[in-house]
Amino acid sequence: MTAAAAALYLTPSAVSQQLAALEQETGHELLARDGRGVRLTPAGEILVTHADAVLAQLERAEADLAAYAAGVQGQVTVASFATGISLVLAPAITALAASAPGVLLKVLDAEGDASLPMLLDGQADLAVAVEYRGAPRAGDRRLARFPLYAEPFEAVLPLGHRLAAGPGPVAMAELAAEPWIGPYPGNPCHDVVLLACEHAGFTPRLVHSSDDFRAVVALASAGAGVALVPRSALAGVDLAQVAVRPVDSDLATRKVFAAVRSGAELHPLIRPVLRALGDAAEQVAGRS
């Protein structure tokens, strides 16, 4: 209730009054107490399903009205993590300047797990996001998703490590006893590391934590541990004192996609942005 009030810029009591009026209008109890909080009743779940469809239809209506208006000119706010900005958003801005000069992008730097909530809350019109366990599912009716690119994680090892050289990829199981350096819980890359290690039969012993991959590489350079880092995040980083090796896990992959609120993909300002992002992503895939 408190979170809903904050999102709607209302007081909690105003939200309670709105819900009471809605329950009276529908003739059903929509929320039930659950400990110190509340949960949706079955009737509430049904109403949320219809609300998602109604919101998507409103987005389509706005898209149709915008398409009807003369000319395509306006601003699109995009939330993305830093590497996504470098790899696809910056090239998209360059491409749009030539193909759709009336479309201006406003870029918000957001961690991979923050862009989708910003999109759903209306703080952004489009999100460049990463697949992770806590993300909305691919079938979520609130979102329209568009795959962009996937990139492997590389093992970053101290230069004198026993696995620093050798033929073929490093076996994840060989890193089970090592001290690990990695992102904080909540960072989508943290989830990728955990999944790859769990699939290899172990839980990584995370000794050092940083969401800055430059810091992660610096710690590995000092012999503090091993790490898995997305390949693109290693660009421009000093790798003189580490060994960078591929690993034998298909799960050690960062999957990046664009998302908009359902229905908004038809908006004349959104369509050229999605095309430009797709073209930039093809370039990323070609370089990979």
Contacts in CASP RR format, 6 or more apart in sequence:
PFRMAT RR
TARGET T0000
AUTHOR 0000-0000-0000
METHOD contacts of the structure
MODEL  1
MTAAAAALYLTPSAVSQQLAALEQETGHELLARDGRGVRLTPAGEILVTH
ADAVLAQLERAEADLAAYAAGVQGQVTVASFATGISLVLAPAITALAASA
PGVLLKVLDAEGDASLPMLLDGQADLAVAVEYRGAPRAGDRRLARFPLYA
EPFEAVLPLGHRLAAGPGPVAMAELAAEPWIGPYPGNPCHDVVLLACEHA
GFTPRLVHSSDDFRAVVALASAGAGVALVPRSALAGVDLAQVAVRPVDSD
LATRKVFAAVRSGAELHPLIRPVLRALGDAAEQVAGRS
1 12 0 8 1.000
1 15 0 8 1.000
1 16 0 8 1.000
1 37 0 8 1.000
1 38 0 8 1.000
2 12 0 8 1.000
4 10 0 8 1.000
4 15 0 8 1.000
5 11 0 8 1.000
5 12 0 8 1.000
5 14 0 8 1.000
5 15 0 8 1.000
7 121 0 8 1.000
8 15 0 8 1.000
10 18 0 8 1.000
19 30 0 8 1.000
19 31 0 8 1.000
22 30 0 8 1.000
22 47 0 8 1.000
23 29 0 8 1.000
23 30 0 8 1.000
26 43 0 8 1.000
26 47 0 8 1.000
28 41 0 8 1.000
28 43 0 8 1.000
28 44 0 8 1.000
29 41 0 8 1.000
29 43 0 8 1.000
30 40 0 8 1.000
30 41 0 8 1.000
30 43 0 8 1.000
30 44 0 8 1.000
30 47 0 8 1.000
31 38 0 8 1.000
31 39 0 8 1.000
31 40 0 8 1.000
31 41 0 8 1.000
31 44 0 8 1.000
32 38 0 8 1.000
32 39 0 8 1.000
32 40 0 8 1.000
32 41 0 8 1.000
40 48 0 8 1.000
49 141 0 8 1.000
52 141 0 8 1.000
52 142 0 8 1.000
52 262 0 8 1.000
53 141 0 8 1.000
55 142 0 8 1.000
55 261 0 8 1.000
55 262 0 8 1.000
56 141 0 8 1.000
56 142 0 8 1.000
56 261 0 8 1.000
56 262 0 8 1.000
56 263 0 8 1.000
57 263 0 8 1.000
59 261 0 8 1.000
59 262 0 8 1.000
59 263 0 8 1.000
59 264 0 8 1.000
59 267 0 8 1.000
60 263 0 8 1.000
60 266 0 8 1.000
62 264 0 8 1.000
62 267 0 8 1.000
63 263 0 8 1.000
63 264 0 8 1.000
63 265 0 8 1.000
63 266 0 8 1.000
63 267 0 8 1.000
63 268 0 8 1.000
63 270 0 8 1.000
64 266 0 8 1.000
66 267 0 8 1.000
66 268 0 8 1.000
66 269 0 8 1.000
67 266 0 8 1.000
67 267 0 8 1.000
67 268 0 8 1.000
71 268 0 8 1.000
72 100 0 8 1.000
72 102 0 8 1.000
72 103 0 8 1.000
72 268 0 8 1.000
72 269 0 8 1.000
72 272 0 8 1.000
73 102 0 8 1.000
73 103 0 8 1.000
74 102 0 8 1.000
74 103 0 8 1.000
74 104 0 8 1.000
74 269 0 8 1.000
75 103 0 8 1.000
75 104 0 8 1.000
75 105 0 8 1.000
75 106 0 8 1.000
75 269 0 8 1.000
76 103 0 8 1.000
76 104 0 8 1.000
76 105 0 8 1.000
76 106 0 8 1.000
76 125 0 8 1.000
76 126 0 8 1.000
76 269 0 8 1.000
76 270 0 8 1.000
76 273 0 8 1.000
77 105 0 8 1.000
77 106 0 8 1.000
77 108 0 8 1.000
77 123 0 8 1.000
77 124 0 8 1.000
77 125 0 8 1.000
77 126 0 8 1.000
78 89 0 8 1.000
78 105 0 8 1.000
78 106 0 8 1.000
78 107 0 8 1.000
78 108 0 8 1.000
78 124 0 8 1.000
78 125 0 8 1.000
78 126 0 8 1.000
78 127 0 8 1.000
78 128 0 8 1.000
78 273 0 8 1.000
79 108 0 8 1.000
79 110 0 8 1.000
79 114 0 8 1.000
79 115 0 8 1.000
79 118 0 8 1.000
79 119 0 8 1.000
79 123 0 8 1.000
79 124 0 8 1.000
79 126 0 8 1.000
79 127 0 8 1.000
79 128 0 8 1.000
80 88 0 8 1.000
80 89 0 8 1.000
80 107 0 8 1.000
80 108 0 8 1.000
80 109 0 8 1.000
80 110 0 8 1.000
80 115 0 8 1.000
80 127 0 8 1.000
80 128 0 8 1.000
80 129 0 8 1.000
81 109 0 8 1.000
81 110 0 8 1.000
81 111 0 8 1.000
81 112 0 8 1.000
81 115 0 8 1.000
81 128 0 8 1.000
81 129 0 8 1.000
81 130 0 8 1.000
82 109 0 8 1.000
83 230 0 8 1.000
83 232 0 8 1.000
83 233 0 8 1.000
84 128 0 8 1.000
84 256 0 8 1.000
85 107 0 8 1.000
85 109 0 8 1.000
85 128 0 8 1.000
86 232 0 8 1.000
87 149 0 8 1.000
87 232 0 8 1.000
87 280 0 8 1.000
87 281 0 8 1.000
87 284 0 8 1.000
88 128 0 8 1.000
88 148 0 8 1.000
88 149 0 8 1.000
88 256 0 8 1.000
88 277 0 8 1.000
88 278 0 8 1.000
88 280 0 8 1.000
88 281 0 8 1.000
88 284 0 8 1.000
89 105 0 8 1.000
89 107 0 8 1.000
89 128 0 8 1.000
89 277 0 8 1.000
89 280 0 8 1.000
91 276 0 8 1.000
91 279 0 8 1.000
91 280 0 8 1.000
91 283 0 8 1.000
92 105 0 8 1.000
92 273 0 8 1.000
92 276 0 8 1.000
92 277 0 8 1.000
92 279 0 8 1.000
92 280 0 8 1.000
93 105 0 8 1.000
93 107 0 8 1.000
93 276 0 8 1.000
95 276 0 8 1.000
95 279 0 8 1.000
95 280 0 8 1.000
96 103 0 8 1.000
96 105 0 8 1.000
96 272 0 8 1.000
96 273 0 8 1.000
96 276 0 8 1.000
99 272 0 8 1.000
99 275 0 8 1.000
99 276 0 8 1.000
100 272 0 8 1.000
100 276 0 8 1.000
103 269 0 8 1.000
103 272 0 8 1.000
103 273 0 8 1.000
105 273 0 8 1.000
108 115 0 8 1.000
108 118 0 8 1.000
108 123 0 8 1.000
108 124 0 8 1.000
110 118 0 8 1.000
110 124 0 8 1.000
110 127 0 8 1.000
111 187 0 8 1.000
111 188 0 8 1.000
111 211 0 8 1.000
112 129 0 8 1.000
112 130 0 8 1.000
112 132 0 8 1.000
112 187 0 8 1.000
112 188 0 8 1.000
113 130 0 8 1.000
113 132 0 8 1.000
113 134 0 8 1.000
113 135 0 8 1.000
113 186 0 8 1.000
113 187 0 8 1.000
113 188 0 8 1.000
115 124 0 8 1.000
115 127 0 8 1.000
115 128 0 8 1.000
115 129 0 8 1.000
116 127 0 8 1.000
116 129 0 8 1.000
116 135 0 8 1.000
116 136 0 8 1.000
116 143 0 8 1.000
116 259 0 8 1.000
118 124 0 8 1.000
118 127 0 8 1.000
119 125 0 8 1.000
119 126 0 8 1.000
119 127 0 8 1.000
119 143 0 8 1.000
119 259 0 8 1.000
119 260 0 8 1.000
119 261 0 8 1.000
120 136 0 8 1.000
120 142 0 8 1.000
120 143 0 8 1.000
120 261 0 8 1.000
122 261 0 8 1.000
125 260 0 8 1.000
125 264 0 8 1.000
125 269 0 8 1.000
125 270 0 8 1.000
126 258 0 8 1.000
126 259 0 8 1.000
126 260 0 8 1.000
126 270 0 8 1.000
126 273 0 8 1.000
126 274 0 8 1.000
127 258 0 8 1.000
127 259 0 8 1.000
127 260 0 8 1.000
128 148 0 8 1.000
128 256 0 8 1.000
128 257 0 8 1.000
128 258 0 8 1.000
128 277 0 8 1.000
129 135 0 8 1.000
129 256 0 8 1.000
129 257 0 8 1.000
129 258 0 8 1.000
129 259 0 8 1.000
130 188 0 8 1.000
130 189 0 8 1.000
130 254 0 8 1.000
130 255 0 8 1.000
130 256 0 8 1.000
130 257 0 8 1.000
131 188 0 8 1.000
131 254 0 8 1.000
131 255 0 8 1.000
131 256 0 8 1.000
131 257 0 8 1.000
132 186 0 8 1.000
132 188 0 8 1.000
132 191 0 8 1.000
132 192 0 8 1.000
133 191 0 8 1.000
133 195 0 8 1.000
134 191 0 8 1.000
135 188 0 8 1.000
136 142 0 8 1.000
136 143 0 8 1.000
138 145 0 8 1.000
141 262 0 8 1.000
142 261 0 8 1.000
142 262 0 8 1.000
143 259 0 8 1.000
143 260 0 8 1.000
143 261 0 8 1.000
143 262 0 8 1.000
144 259 0 8 1.000
144 260 0 8 1.000
144 261 0 8 1.000
144 262 0 8 1.000
144 263 0 8 1.000
144 264 0 8 1.000
144 265 0 8 1.000
145 257 0 8 1.000
145 258 0 8 1.000
145 259 0 8 1.000
146 257 0 8 1.000
146 258 0 8 1.000
146 259 0 8 1.000
146 265 0 8 1.000
146 274 0 8 1.000
146 277 0 8 1.000
146 278 0 8 1.000
147 255 0 8 1.000
147 256 0 8 1.000
147 257 0 8 1.000
147 281 0 8 1.000
148 256 0 8 1.000
148 257 0 8 1.000
148 258 0 8 1.000
148 277 0 8 1.000
148 278 0 8 1.000
148 281 0 8 1.000
148 284 0 8 1.000
149 256 0 8 1.000
149 281 0 8 1.000
149 284 0 8 1.000
149 285 0 8 1.000
149 288 0 8 1.000
150 253 0 8 1.000
150 254 0 8 1.000
150 255 0 8 1.000
150 256 0 8 1.000
151 230 0 8 1.000
151 231 0 8 1.000
151 232 0 8 1.000
151 253 0 8 1.000
151 254 0 8 1.000
151 256 0 8 1.000
151 284 0 8 1.000
151 288 0 8 1.000
152 230 0 8 1.000
152 231 0 8 1.000
152 246 0 8 1.000
152 247 0 8 1.000
152 252 0 8 1.000
152 253 0 8 1.000
152 254 0 8 1.000
153 189 0 8 1.000
153 192 0 8 1.000
153 193 0 8 1.000
153 196 0 8 1.000
153 228 0 8 1.000
153 229 0 8 1.000
153 230 0 8 1.000
153 231 0 8 1.000
153 247 0 8 1.000
153 252 0 8 1.000
153 253 0 8 1.000
153 254 0 8 1.000
154 228 0 8 1.000
154 229 0 8 1.000
154 230 0 8 1.000
154 231 0 8 1.000
154 234 0 8 1.000
154 244 0 8 1.000
154 245 0 8 1.000
154 246 0 8 1.000
154 247 0 8 1.000
155 163 0 8 1.000
155 170 0 8 1.000
155 175 0 8 1.000
155 226 0 8 1.000
155 227 0 8 1.000
155 228 0 8 1.000
155 244 0 8 1.000
155 245 0 8 1.000
155 246 0 8 1.000
155 247 0 8 1.000
156 216 0 8 1.000
156 217 0 8 1.000
156 220 0 8 1.000
156 226 0 8 1.000
156 227 0 8 1.000
156 228 0 8 1.000
156 229 0 8 1.000
156 234 0 8 1.000
156 242 0 8 1.000
156 243 0 8 1.000
156 244 0 8 1.000
157 163 0 8 1.000
157 164 0 8 1.000
157 170 0 8 1.000
157 220 0 8 1.000
157 226 0 8 1.000
157 242 0 8 1.000
157 243 0 8 1.000
157 244 0 8 1.000
157 245 0 8 1.000
158 164 0 8 1.000
158 220 0 8 1.000
158 221 0 8 1.000
158 222 0 8 1.000
158 223 0 8 1.000
158 225 0 8 1.000
158 226 0 8 1.000
158 241 0 8 1.000
158 242 0 8 1.000
158 243 0 8 1.000
159 221 0 8 1.000
159 241 0 8 1.000
159 242 0 8 1.000
159 243 0 8 1.000
160 243 0 8 1.000
161 226 0 8 1.000
161 243 0 8 1.000
163 170 0 8 1.000
163 174 0 8 1.000
163 175 0 8 1.000
163 243 0 8 1.000
163 245 0 8 1.000
164 243 0 8 1.000
164 245 0 8 1.000
165 243 0 8 1.000
166 245 0 8 1.000
168 246 0 8 1.000
169 245 0 8 1.000
169 246 0 8 1.000
169 247 0 8 1.000
169 248 0 8 1.000
170 245 0 8 1.000
170 246 0 8 1.000
170 247 0 8 1.000
170 248 0 8 1.000
171 200 0 8 1.000
171 247 0 8 1.000
171 248 0 8 1.000
172 196 0 8 1.000
172 197 0 8 1.000
172 199 0 8 1.000
172 200 0 8 1.000
172 247 0 8 1.000
172 248 0 8 1.000
172 249 0 8 1.000
172 252 0 8 1.000
173 200 0 8 1.000
173 201 0 8 1.000
173 202 0 8 1.000
175 197 0 8 1.000
175 200 0 8 1.000
175 204 0 8 1.000
175 226 0 8 1.000
176 197 0 8 1.000
176 200 0 8 1.000
176 201 0 8 1.000
176 202 0 8 1.000
178 204 0 8 1.000
178 205 0 8 1.000
178 225 0 8 1.000
178 226 0 8 1.000
179 205 0 8 1.000
179 207 0 8 1.000
179 208 0 8 1.000
179 224 0 8 1.000
179 225 0 8 1.000
179 226 0 8 1.000
180 193 0 8 1.000
180 204 0 8 1.000
180 205 0 8 1.000
180 206 0 8 1.000
180 207 0 8 1.000
180 208 0 8 1.000
180 225 0 8 1.000
180 226 0 8 1.000
180 227 0 8 1.000
181 206 0 8 1.000
181 207 0 8 1.000
181 208 0 8 1.000
181 209 0 8 1.000
181 210 0 8 1.000
181 216 0 8 1.000
181 219 0 8 1.000
181 220 0 8 1.000
181 224 0 8 1.000
181 225 0 8 1.000
181 226 0 8 1.000
181 227 0 8 1.000
182 189 0 8 1.000
182 190 0 8 1.000
182 193 0 8 1.000
182 206 0 8 1.000
182 208 0 8 1.000
182 209 0 8 1.000
182 210 0 8 1.000
182 216 0 8 1.000
182 227 0 8 1.000
182 228 0 8 1.000
183 189 0 8 1.000
183 190 0 8 1.000
183 193 0 8 1.000
183 209 0 8 1.000
183 210 0 8 1.000
183 211 0 8 1.000
183 216 0 8 1.000
184 190 0 8 1.000
184 209 0 8 1.000
184 210 0 8 1.000
184 211 0 8 1.000
187 211 0 8 1.000
188 254 0 8 1.000
189 228 0 8 1.000
189 230 0 8 1.000
189 254 0 8 1.000
192 228 0 8 1.000
192 251 0 8 1.000
192 252 0 8 1.000
192 253 0 8 1.000
192 254 0 8 1.000
193 204 0 8 1.000
193 228 0 8 1.000
193 252 0 8 1.000
194 203 0 8 1.000
194 204 0 8 1.000
195 251 0 8 1.000
196 228 0 8 1.000
196 247 0 8 1.000
196 249 0 8 1.000
196 251 0 8 1.000
196 252 0 8 1.000
197 203 0 8 1.000
197 204 0 8 1.000
199 249 0 8 1.000
199 251 0 8 1.000
200 249 0 8 1.000
207 224 0 8 1.000
207 225 0 8 1.000
208 216 0 8 1.000
208 219 0 8 1.000
208 224 0 8 1.000
208 225 0 8 1.000
210 216 0 8 1.000
210 219 0 8 1.000
213 229 0 8 1.000
213 230 0 8 1.000
213 233 0 8 1.000
213 234 0 8 1.000
213 237 0 8 1.000
214 237 0 8 1.000
216 227 0 8 1.000
216 229 0 8 1.000
217 227 0 8 1.000
217 229 0 8 1.000
217 234 0 8 1.000
217 237 0 8 1.000
217 238 0 8 1.000
217 239 0 8 1.000
217 242 0 8 1.000
218 238 0 8 1.000
219 225 0 8 1.000
219 227 0 8 1.000
220 226 0 8 1.000
220 227 0 8 1.000
220 242 0 8 1.000
221 238 0 8 1.000
221 240 0 8 1.000
221 241 0 8 1.000
221 242 0 8 1.000
228 247 0 8 1.000
228 252 0 8 1.000
230 254 0 8 1.000
231 288 0 8 1.000
232 284 0 8 1.000
234 244 0 8 1.000
256 281 0 8 1.000
258 274 0 8 1.000
258 277 0 8 1.000
258 278 0 8 1.000
260 267 0 8 1.000
260 270 0 8 1.000
260 274 0 8 1.000
264 270 0 8 1.000
265 271 0 8 1.000
265 274 0 8 1.000
END
